[in-house]
């Protein structure tokens, strides 16, 4: 009887110590913390929002299609998540566009701002002027895959939008 009580007390102590691993750096789910939002100002000289530039029309007679991505920045990044997977991580950003009907949503790397320890992306979508609608109809999501080798030196990931920036880090 004395042995059983001592075994139960010892097992209780060992199991109560396991709760500390949940919040520690050893747990891979804690490698990237929650994201934070920062307000940014809209620049008047931003060419992506110039209403005087006409939309290029497609034609049956035009053979050379423009392969450049024509997406513009979404209004606000509402969520940034880094989900660890075997072999790397999935970076997923959720945002709200200005108009309904946005399509071809992408996380585009901003190469002139990316450093060895910081990856900077812009959340962009192709969208036409249309109805504003509710937030649920304007919410878009994009993701990109990063391998373990690409993440080796990365300490923070930044996603920019038109009105704010979200950052998550180790």
Secondary structure, DSSP 8 states (H G I E B T S, - for coil): -HHHHHHHHHHHHHHHHGGGGTTSTTSGGGSS---EEEE----TT-GGG-TTS------SS--S---S---EE-SEEEEEEEEEETTEEEEEEEEE-SSS--EEEEEEE-TTT--SSEEEEEEEEE--S-----HHHHEEEEEEEEEHHHHSS--EEEEE-SSEEEEEE-
